[in-house]
Amino acid sequence: MTPKERVKSAMDLQFPDKIPLMCQFSFGHMLLQLNISPVEFWFDKSAFAEGLIKLRNIYDFDGILISLHGHNPAWKDLILSYENNDGKEVAKLHNGDKIIFPGDDLPQYVFSKRKSLPVLNEISIDDLPVTLDYIPVSRDLHFQISLSNKFDVIYDIVEKAGGNYSIHGEITSPFDYLLDLLGNQEALMGLIENPDKCKMILAQYTKLIKELALEMCETGVDAIKVSSPFAGSGFISPYDYEEFVVPFEAEIAKAVRNKDVHIYTHTCGSIDDRLEIMLDAGVSGIECLDPPPLGNVELSDAVERIKNKGFIKGNIDSVNSLLNASKEDIVEDAKNRIQTGKQSPGFILSTACSIAPAVKKENILLLRETVNKWG
């Protein structure tokens, strides 16, 4: 099998010739390994695409996740000035804001004058966007989507690597857009105090995200990841998950699956109490299944509960295993997860969440060696 066929086989809930290996990278890890200007890597489509392909080649992964899209080819025109302060790159924008790039982590957006967040009870449907032109990467950090260059980076990577490797695009859950719009506290309180207004907001973002996902299906991607990091038990209950996450992600998942493209949900932290509920959204599979102490999912239990319902992508502890453990323990940990995962169809070996920035290249290379020996 080719790597592309291998991942597809697992996503189709079959047994491939060997366990697929595909981890996602933290932004900091990519920067450290590529030794590239953070500003250029964040803004420039070619730098980002070439970096992803280079890292895939270094680690011999079976696929590539494209976490950002819509790069503006005129990005340099957005920057008023640029400087390097103590190893941090700082881009000052024409609007007075600036972006600080630490070189081993996500950028930090700094407002010259912070805008007040909207008040939930005062929001109407007319206040919500009618076009999705940003990705809420983290608090205050948006990646702006150039609407005329929406999927250029995906087309580039599909052309260069898509014939051999599984290419995955990424969208963000409606629940994340709600949190980003209102702020975590206001949004979470809103689920209790004004659930109908929250659902109105979620429905509008669902409509826009579904449109984006359907367009993405036409780019040649093999799967789409739904980034939903704030929907674990540390934030909301299983009841609220069924109320405010499942119906909206289900609408997107159904549309994507009707295009014969796989879709899977990525949720961080403790999700043991909602594994089956996550699959109720109609997604093809789930990721990260963080093990203790990062989360509370034991792979053997998850495999038994999810068997034949969806694929599993996980669940190596990137911190306590890949970052801090000895090479012998890393191999033993990966071996155990492979032997557990391959008991059921639909297992892809991956870090539970992103590869931590400071993880050594040599430690990640052990994963391929382990798959080749026991996978």
Legacy VTK file of the C-alpha trace (Angstrom):
# vtk DataFile Version 3.0
C-alpha trace
ASCII
DATASET POLYDATA
POINTS 375 float
0.000 0.000 0.000
1.020 3.602 -0.522
0.866 5.863 2.542
-2.278 7.473 1.073
-3.956 4.090 0.654
-2.841 3.013 4.126
-4.502 5.962 5.860
-7.628 5.617 3.735
-7.884 1.949 4.657
-7.795 2.828 8.352
-10.326 5.641 7.934
-12.542 3.167 6.053
-12.380 0.915 9.157
-10.286 -1.720 7.468
-6.950 -3.319 8.311
-4.148 -1.765 6.205
-0.864 -3.540 5.458
0.567 -1.816 8.530
-0.512 0.779 11.063
-0.528 4.292 9.551
1.607 6.920 11.273
0.518 10.553 11.123
1.076 13.131 13.848
0.165 16.791 13.830
2.779 19.404 14.603
2.642 22.251 17.067
3.588 25.546 15.474
6.578 25.802 17.799
7.930 22.390 16.842
7.728 23.257 13.160
9.620 26.486 13.717
12.364 24.825 15.749
12.894 22.016 13.266
12.742 24.111 10.128
14.881 26.965 11.471
12.785 29.433 9.523
11.609 32.982 10.150
8.379 32.699 12.173
6.909 35.712 10.380
7.553 34.161 6.994
6.281 30.740 8.059
3.056 32.239 9.425
2.244 34.498 6.516
3.828 32.999 3.407
1.982 30.222 1.603
5.042 28.727 -0.089
7.099 28.704 3.110
4.265 27.007 4.975
3.628 24.393 2.276
7.308 23.593 1.780
7.774 23.311 5.539
4.938 20.815 5.931
6.252 18.667 3.099
9.804 18.801 4.436
8.702 17.691 7.906
6.651 14.859 6.438
9.730 13.685 4.581
11.933 13.921 7.689
9.572 11.884 9.867
8.184 9.624 7.135
4.583 10.231 8.147
1.819 8.774 5.997
-0.004 12.060 5.710
0.064 15.842 6.057
-2.337 18.000 8.056
-2.743 21.498 6.630
-3.843 23.489 9.654
-3.858 26.966 8.050
-5.200 28.038 4.685
-6.069 31.225 2.856
-2.627 32.850 2.888
-2.568 36.375 1.469
0.062 36.658 -1.293
0.378 40.382 -0.483
1.050 39.736 3.201
4.120 41.977 3.256
1.888 44.954 2.512
0.105 44.351 5.826
3.266 44.959 7.835
4.359 48.492 8.609
7.671 47.513 10.181
9.559 44.495 11.397
12.194 44.002 14.082
13.961 41.274 16.015
13.992 41.733 19.796
15.936 39.229 21.907
15.203 36.382 19.521
11.546 37.330 19.083
10.330 38.652 15.759
7.858 41.523 16.043
5.676 42.595 13.141
3.989 45.977 13.532
0.836 46.342 11.466
-0.555 49.442 9.780
-3.520 49.527 12.172
-1.184 49.947 15.158
-1.445 46.362 16.378
1.541 44.059 16.477
2.223 40.342 16.359
4.988 38.858 18.487
6.576 35.636 17.220
8.551 33.872 19.995
10.174 31.324 17.686
9.025 28.249 19.610
5.289 28.809 19.979
2.230 30.364 18.368
2.335 34.102 17.706
0.844 36.512 20.216
-1.425 39.228 18.880
-1.190 42.536 20.762
-3.890 45.170 20.218
-2.942 48.835 20.225
-6.413 49.421 21.632
-8.318 46.375 22.791
-11.855 46.103 21.477
-14.584 45.234 23.935
-16.225 41.848 23.461
-19.890 41.808 22.423
-22.523 41.162 25.068
-24.478 37.998 24.355
-27.926 39.405 25.163
-27.372 42.344 22.796
-26.281 40.299 19.763
-28.658 39.892 16.835
-28.296 37.808 13.708
-27.327 40.995 11.825
-24.240 41.337 14.034
-22.835 37.991 12.896
-20.581 37.504 9.866
-22.041 36.429 6.541
-18.659 35.269 5.219
-16.076 33.255 7.104
-12.775 35.052 6.595
-10.768 33.991 9.648
-9.587 31.002 11.652
-9.713 31.448 15.455
-6.329 29.872 16.151
-6.203 30.874 19.816
-7.402 33.669 22.115
-7.027 36.986 20.248
-5.112 35.273 17.433
-6.933 35.054 14.125
-5.479 33.779 10.884
-7.105 35.887 8.206
-8.377 33.965 5.178
-7.752 35.686 1.878
-11.041 34.872 0.142
-9.510 34.997 -3.320
-6.722 32.615 -2.239
-8.762 30.457 0.093
-7.244 27.072 -0.681
-4.053 27.846 -2.601
-1.832 26.158 -0.002
-3.951 22.996 -0.147
-3.805 22.893 -3.939
-0.020 23.262 -3.797
0.459 20.417 -1.326
-2.030 18.137 -3.092
-0.159 18.711 -6.349
3.257 18.045 -4.835
2.448 15.225 -2.421
-1.182 14.236 -2.755
-0.624 11.290 -5.026
1.388 9.431 -2.420
0.280 10.793 0.949
-2.981 11.393 2.774
-3.762 15.110 2.763
-6.009 16.511 5.484
-7.511 19.971 5.626
-8.773 21.610 8.811
-11.823 23.572 9.862
-12.805 24.857 13.302
-15.861 23.823 15.304
-18.792 26.255 15.609
-18.361 25.961 19.383
-14.866 27.452 19.082
-16.201 30.402 17.104
-18.761 31.015 19.858
-16.013 31.052 22.498
-13.859 33.288 20.332
-16.682 35.750 19.698
-17.765 36.202 23.298
-14.764 35.139 25.335
-14.706 31.871 27.242
-16.440 33.106 30.390
-19.266 34.958 28.677
-19.863 32.077 26.250
-19.887 29.348 28.885
-22.192 31.377 31.128
-24.361 31.980 28.079
-24.964 28.260 27.657
-26.775 28.426 30.983
-28.333 31.882 30.936
-29.274 32.309 27.281
-29.024 28.966 25.468
-31.308 30.004 22.612
-29.102 32.976 21.718
-26.041 30.721 21.826
-27.753 28.305 19.461
-28.589 31.147 17.089
-24.910 32.089 16.964
-23.824 28.462 16.602
-26.268 27.943 13.742
-24.922 30.915 11.793
-21.311 29.808 12.182
-22.328 26.252 11.291
-23.778 27.499 8.022
-20.549 29.332 7.164
-18.238 26.512 8.262
-20.258 23.986 6.269
-19.904 26.146 3.164
-16.162 26.334 3.749
-15.898 22.582 4.330
-17.824 21.752 1.161
-15.493 23.978 -0.842
-12.527 22.293 0.821
-13.866 18.894 -0.254
-13.235 19.927 -3.872
-9.508 20.600 -3.352
-8.391 16.971 -3.353
-8.120 16.484 0.414
-8.664 12.972 1.735
-10.104 14.095 5.063
-11.048 17.179 7.044
-10.227 17.621 10.703
-12.670 19.537 12.892
-10.636 21.374 15.492
-12.733 21.414 18.666
-10.229 21.698 21.530
-12.526 23.350 24.068
-15.306 20.761 24.082
-13.858 18.328 26.618
-15.074 17.676 30.147
-12.880 20.465 31.529
-15.246 22.946 29.865
-18.681 21.433 29.354
-20.688 18.444 30.554
-21.779 15.536 28.344
-25.297 17.010 28.437
-24.077 20.364 27.128
-21.904 18.577 24.572
-25.010 16.895 23.170
-26.875 20.208 23.265
-24.345 22.710 21.914
-21.750 20.719 19.973
-23.176 17.540 18.434
-26.090 19.004 16.399
-23.916 21.647 14.787
-20.891 19.471 14.048
-23.326 16.799 12.790
-24.653 19.157 10.123
-21.119 19.769 8.870
-20.124 16.094 9.106
-23.133 14.940 7.105
-22.400 17.408 4.310
-18.740 16.352 4.111
-19.471 12.618 4.220
-21.964 13.102 1.397
-18.982 14.304 -0.631
-17.225 10.987 0.154
-14.557 12.785 2.174
-13.697 11.626 5.679
-14.117 13.996 8.615
-12.895 13.597 12.181
-13.110 15.543 15.433
-10.101 16.702 17.437
-10.845 17.433 21.092
-8.148 17.825 23.737
-8.039 16.783 27.374
-10.503 14.513 29.156
-13.106 13.031 26.815
-13.648 9.555 28.283
-17.203 10.476 29.231
-18.144 11.478 25.667
-16.398 9.130 23.236
-19.637 7.661 21.942
-21.353 11.053 21.968
-18.608 12.477 19.746
-19.319 9.791 17.183
-23.032 10.604 17.344
-22.157 13.643 15.222
-21.609 11.290 12.288
-17.882 11.905 11.989
-15.618 9.200 10.570
-13.306 9.163 13.583
-11.895 10.979 16.586
-8.565 12.384 17.745
-6.632 12.955 20.316
-7.772 10.636 23.137
-5.255 12.123 25.564
-4.078 9.435 28.008
-3.530 10.113 31.727
-2.210 12.453 33.037
-2.945 14.802 30.105
-6.437 13.382 29.751
-8.356 10.336 30.909
-8.663 7.992 27.920
-7.182 4.508 28.114
-6.653 3.244 24.577
-7.713 -0.341 25.313
-11.048 0.891 26.660
-11.552 3.303 23.755
-10.820 0.611 21.163
-13.398 -1.676 22.722
-16.058 1.021 22.992
-15.533 2.558 19.552
-14.976 -0.700 17.658
-16.392 -0.484 14.110
-18.055 2.889 14.818
-15.228 5.182 13.776
-11.472 5.315 13.406
-9.133 6.306 16.227
-6.183 8.636 15.720
-3.962 8.773 18.803
-2.861 8.541 21.553
0.849 8.892 22.439
1.541 11.371 25.249
3.697 14.016 23.572
4.930 15.443 26.877
5.376 12.572 29.326
6.476 10.123 26.641
8.033 11.815 23.604
9.474 14.811 25.443
10.523 13.446 28.828
10.855 9.658 28.571
13.935 7.655 27.606
14.222 6.267 24.086
13.581 2.781 25.421
10.393 3.911 27.138
9.224 5.795 24.034
9.580 2.651 21.939
7.830 0.523 24.560
4.979 3.021 24.840
4.500 3.228 21.066
4.726 -0.563 20.763
2.006 -1.041 23.377
-0.298 1.449 21.660
0.264 -0.216 18.297
-0.493 -3.654 19.689
-3.628 -2.335 21.392
-4.839 -0.277 18.446
-4.373 -2.914 15.770
-6.743 -5.304 17.537
-9.573 -3.414 15.863
-9.853 -1.901 12.368
-9.390 1.822 12.011
-6.347 2.751 14.062
-3.859 5.486 13.147
-0.843 5.958 15.404
-0.379 9.581 16.369
0.529 11.812 19.228
-2.558 12.468 21.324
-2.360 16.166 20.505
0.325 18.153 18.710
3.976 17.212 18.973
5.294 19.434 21.758
7.702 22.141 20.554
10.829 20.862 22.338
10.466 17.181 21.389
13.695 16.015 19.769
13.644 14.895 16.159
15.324 11.632 17.156
12.447 10.773 19.470
9.840 11.190 16.744
11.878 9.072 14.340
11.520 6.230 16.848
7.822 6.074 15.986
8.500 5.021 12.394
10.998 2.431 13.558
8.430 1.055 15.980
5.668 0.908 13.348
7.957 -0.882 10.901
8.829 -3.464 13.537
5.484 -4.072 15.253
2.839 -2.303 13.171
LINES 1 376
375 0 1 2 3 4 5 6 7 8 9 10 11 12 13 14 15 16 17 18 19 20 21 22 23 24 25 26 27 28 29 30 31 32 33 34 35 36 37 38 39 40 41 42 43 44 45 46 47 48 49 50 51 52 53 54 55 56 57 58 59 60 61 62 63 64 65 66 67 68 69 70 71 72 73 74 75 76 77 78 79 80 81 82 83 84 85 86 87 88 89 90 91 92 93 94 95 96 97 98 99 100 101 102 103 104 105 106 107 108 109 110 111 112 113 114 115 116 117 118 119 120 121 122 123 124 125 126 127 128 129 130 131 132 133 134 135 136 137 138 139 140 141 142 143 144 145 146 147 148 149 150 151 152 153 154 155 156 157 158 159 160 161 162 163 164 165 166 167 168 169 170 171 172 173 174 175 176 177 178 179 180 181 182 183 184 185 186 187 188 189 190 191 192 193 194 195 196 197 198 199 200 201 202 203 204 205 206 207 208 209 210 211 212 213 214 215 216 217 218 219 220 221 222 223 224 225 226 227 228 229 230 231 232 233 234 235 236 237 238 239 240 241 242 243 244 245 246 247 248 249 250 251 252 253 254 255 256 257 258 259 260 261 262 263 264 265 266 267 268 269 270 271 272 273 274 275 276 277 278 279 280 281 282 283 284 285 286 287 288 289 290 291 292 293 294 295 296 297 298 299 300 301 302 303 304 305 306 307 308 309 310 311 312 313 314 315 316 317 318 319 320 321 322 323 324 325 326 327 328 329 330 331 332 333 334 335 336 337 338 339 340 341 342 343 344 345 346 347 348 349 350 351 352 353 354 355 356 357 358 359 360 361 362 363 364 365 366 367 368 369 370 371 372 373 374
